[in-house]
Amino acid sequence: MASRVARAVLLLGGALLAAGGASAQEFEELIVKKGLVRGDQYLAGGTVDVHGKVEGDLVMAAVQAGLDGIVTGDVAAIGALVRVGGIVGDDVRALGGRVIVQGIVGDGLLVGGGEITLTRGTRVGGNAILGGRRVMDLGDVDGDLLAAGQYVEIAGDVRGRTTIRADEVVIGPKARLFGDLVVRSPNPPRIADGARIVGKVVLEAPRVPGFLERLRGIAWAAGMQIGILLVAWAWMFFAPGLSRAAAALEWRQVGLVQGIGVAVVLGLPLLAVLLAITVVGIPLAIGVAAIWAVLLLAGYASTAICLGNWLRARRGGGRGRAVADARLGGSLPWTLLALLLLRAAEAVPWIGPVVTAAAIFFGAGAVARGAQLAHGRGRVSRGPPGPAAA
């Protein structure tokens, strides 16, 4: 049953990507695009570089994803290192360990990551939302700016309202803020000589949670940890073959499974909405939504299993055997340890959402890819009927 559900997820995700008209999907270790490319592009791999002009939207999922050309539509990118340069006609949405924006963004900008940099000369035509451990905005924003992180530095022009939530806030000497500046921080902002702030400066102290709130947070975190461990146990118990395959694929085909994960995790909710709009498609939309929820849980559990097997291999010295081995008895304690490590990483301010998203994308892509390979092997093993069967 689990393998059939995962195969349906992959098929529905592929159908969604192809439904937008002229589009192209590529899953390779190295993808380089030059010249004129017409239609939406969905690219996933170890390294993705786009140097030409894309007449449509661009979606990139890779360990390293880069753009220094022209995109007439939207850009969505995820990876360990993401660089968005050139000219983008509409919105940019990026998620990564390190994200660099250096170019022209026609409308809105939404970025999350460990380290975020808007280089000098960058221009955002609409609002900008930046969330990361370290945020440096040296560019210009025509709309409002919302920045959050441990360290936030603003050293460019902001036409609208500037809102900052951070432990350390720096307003550089070349900053020109034409709207209000609102800072929520335990420390006063450092405003350099030469900085120009036209609007009001509002300082807000962060609210300190009470004892009951902290207790509720601890109870919620413990309950979630136990729940995810039960999901991982059920995943290994009811679908042992697919869980082993997904854990191995997540380790060995990083770029490929990441791209597939982005396609199905982000694509299925949109597909459910499109089906629900047509009244006759409401039952199918409910089924797609249920598949999506199962995929998120199975994907996160798969990442925990993969990480647990890697930890066991590091301790025992048999890396290749342990990564591919997801038997229930040997893997469950290490899966619990992996879940605790993931939870610890998710507790780091502004890094947590990146860790969660990466765990889901990688795991969901591995589950879908594993189901696709299992389906292909099943068709080959069955084969066409021979003369004896006639």
N, C-alpha and C positions, 0 to 999 in steps of 0.2 A: 504493500500500500504506500509506504513512504517513498519508494522509488518511483511509483506512478505519479505521485503528487509532484515530486521534484522534476520529473520529465515534463509535466504539464507547465510548471513554472517557466522552464527554459523555452518551451515552444511559444508560450504566451508573450514572454519578453521579446523573443525574436520577431513575433508578429507585430508587436507594438512598434519596434524600431523600424520595421519595413512599412508601417502604415502611413508614414508621413509623406509619401510621394517619392520624389527622387532623393535617395539617400544611399549611403555606403557604410558598411560595417566591416572593420578589419580587426583581427586579433592575431598579432605577431609579436615576436620578441623585439624587433626593431621596425619602426614605421617612420618614414620620412616623406613628407608631402611638399612638392614644389610646383610652381606654375599655377594655372587656373584650375580650380576644382569646383564643379557645379553640384549643388544639392547638399543636404545635411550630411555631416560626417561624424561617425561614431567609431573612435579609434581607441584600442586598448593594447597594451604590450609592456615590455620592460622599459623601452624608451620610445617616446612619441615626439616628433619634431615637425612642426608645420611652418614652412617658410614662404608659401605662396599665398594665393587669394582663394578664400572659400566663400562661395556665393550661397549662403545658408547658415545654419547653426553648426557649431563645432563642439563635440563632447570628447574629452580626452581622459583616459584612466591609465596611469602608468607609474612605474617607480620614478621616472623622470619625464615630465611633460612640459613641452615648451612651444611657445608661439611667438614668432616675430614677423608675421605677415599681416594680412588683412582678412577680417571675418565680417561679413555684412550683417549677420544675425547675432545670436547669443553665443557665449562661450561658457562651458561648464568643464571644470578640470579637477582631478583628484590625483594625488601622488605624494611620494616622499619629498620631492622637489618639484615645485610648479613655478613656471615663469610665463607670465602673460605680457607680451610686448606688442608692438605694432599698433594697429587700429582695429577696434571692435565697434561695430555699428550700434549694438544694443547693450544688453546686460552682461556682466561677468560674475560668475559664481565659482569660487575656488576653495579647495580644502586640501591641506597638506602639512607635512612637517615644517617645511619652509616654503613660503609663497612670496614671489617677487612680482610686482606689477610695475611695468615701465612702458607706458605708451598712452594711447587715447582710448577711453571707455566712453561710448556714446551716451549711456544712460546709467543705471545703477550698478553698484559694486558691492558684493557680499563675499567676505573672505574669512575663513577660520583656519587656524594653524598654530604651530609652535612659535614660529618667527615670521612676522609679516612686515614687508617693506614696500612702500610706495616711493619710487625713486623720484628725484627732482626732474621736473619736466613732464611727469605724469599728470593727466587731466581726466577727472571723472565728471561726466555731464550731469549726473543726478545725485542721489543720496549714496553715501558710503557707510557700510557697517563692517567693522573690523574687530575680530576677537581672537586673541592669541596670548601666549606667554609674554612675548615682546613685540610691540607694535611701533613702527617708525613710519610716519606719514610726512614725506618731504614734498609731496605733490600738491595739486590743487583740486578742490572739490567744489563744484558749483551748487550743490544742494546741502543737506544736513549731513553731519558726520557724527557717528556713534562709534567710539573706540573703547575696548575693554581689554584688560590684561594686567600682568604684574607690573610691567613698565610700558608706558605710552609716551611717545614724543611726537609733537606736532611742530612742523617747521615749514609749512606751506600756507596757501590761501584756502580759506573756507568761507563760502558765501552765505551759508545758512547757519543754523544753530550747531554748536559743538558740545557734545556730551561725552564725558570721559569717566570711566570707572576703573580705577587702578590703584595699586599700592604706591606707585611712584609716577608722577606726572611732570613732564617737562614741556614747556612752550618755548620753542627756539627763537633766536633773534630775528629770523626771517619770516616768522609766522605773521599772517594777517587774518584775523578772525572778524568778519563783518557782522556776525550775529552774537547771541549770548554764548558765554562759556560756562558750562555747568560741570563741576568736578565733584565726584563722590570718591573720597579717598581718606584713609587714616592720617595721611600726611598732607600738608599744604603744598600746592603746586609750585614748581620752580619756574618763574616767568623771567626770561632773559631780557636784558636791556635791548631795545630795538623792536621787540614784539609789539604788535598793534592789535588791540582788542576794542572794537567799536561798541559792542553791546555790553550787557551787565556781566559781572563775574559772580557766580553763585557757588559757594562751597557747601557741600553736604557731607556730614559725618556718616559713615556706614552704620547700619543698625546691627546691634549685637544680639544674636539669638539667645533666648532664655534657656533655663535648664530643661523644661518640658519639650521645647522645640528640638534641642539637641538629643534628648532621649528618644523622641519620635523618629528622628533621623537615623539614629543607630538601629532602632528596631526595624525600620523600613529597609535599611541596607542589609541587615542580617536575613530578613525574610526574602529579599531579592536574591541573595547569595544561595540560600537553600533551594529556592525555586529554580534557579538556573542549573544547579547541580542535579536536581531531579530531572530537568529537561535533558541534560547531557546523558544521564543514566538511561532514560527512556529511549533516546536516540541510538545509543549503542546497543540496547537490549532488543528493540523492535526492528532496527535496520542495521545489523552488524556489518554487512558487506558494504553498504553505501557509506556508513560512517567511517570505515577504514579507508575506503577509496577517497573520500572527501578530505580526510586528514592528510593523506599522502599527496594529493593534488595541490592542496594549499601550500605545502612545503616546496613542491618541485616546479610548479607552474605559476609563479607569483603574478606576473603581469597579465596572463591570460585570465586567471580566475578573478582578478580584481576587476577587469573590464566586464566580464560576464555578470559579476555581482552588482556593479553600478547599473547595468542595463535592466536587470530583473527587479532590483530593490527600488529603484526610482521609477521604473516603467510600469510596474504592475498597478500601483495606486492610480496612475493616470488612466490606465486601461479600464480599471473598475469604474472610474467616474464616467468615462466615455460610454461604457456599456449601460450604466444606470440612467444616462440621459435618454436613451431609447427604452421606453417602458418595458418592452418585451425582453430586454437584456438584463433586467434587475436580478433575476435568479442567478444568472451567470456572473454578474458583478459581485454578488455576495460570495459566490464560490471563489472568484479571483481574490477577493479581500481575505478570505479564510486561508487560501494558499499562501498569500503574502505574509500573513501573520506566522504561519508555520515555518515559512522560509527564514524569517528573521530569527526565530528561536533556534532552528536547526543550524543556521549559519553561525550564530554566536557560540553555540555549543561545539560546533566543528572547530572553530578557532581555539577554544579552550582545550579540546582534545589534542589538536595539533601541537599547541604550546606545551601541554603536559607531556606528550610523548617526546618532544625535544628535550625537555628538562630531564626526563628519565634517561634519555640517551646520553646526555652530558654527564650524568652521574655514573652510568653503567658502561660507557665507552662504545656501545653498539648503535651508533647513530642511525644507520640505514635500516636496521631491523626494527628499532623502536619507533621510528617515525611512521613506518608502514603498519605497525602492530597496534590495533585499537581494541584489543580484547577487554571485556568488561572488568574482570578481576584485576588485571594489571594496570589498567588505565585510569580507573575511577579516582584513586588517591592522588595521582598526579594531575588529573583534571581539576580536582578541588584546589590544589596548590596553584594551578594556572589561573583559575577563577579569582583566587585571592590576589594574585599579582595583577591581573587585569583590573580588578576593583581598586587596588592601590594606585595604579596609573590613572584610572578615571577620576580619582579624587584630587589629582593635581589641577589647580585652577587653570581653565582655558585649554588645557591639554586633554582633559577628560573626554569632551565630545569627539575629538579627533580619534582617540583610542577606540571609543565605542563604535564610531562609524567605520573605522578601518576593520575592526573585528567582524562587524556584520557584513561589510562588502566582501572581504576576502572569504569568509566562511560561506556566505550565500552563493558566491560564484563557484566555490569548490563543490558544494552540494549539487548545484545545477549541472556543472561540468561532469561530475561523477555519474549523475543520472543519465546524461546524454551518452557517455561512453558505455554504460551498462545497457542502455537501450540499443546502441549499435551492435554490441556483442551479441545481444539476444537475437537480433534480426539475422546476423551472420550464422549463428549456431542453428537457428531454425531452418533457414535456407528455403529454396523453392522445392516443392514436392518432386521426387524423382519418378522414373518409370514404374517402380514397384508400387508406388502409392496411388498410381492412376487406376 
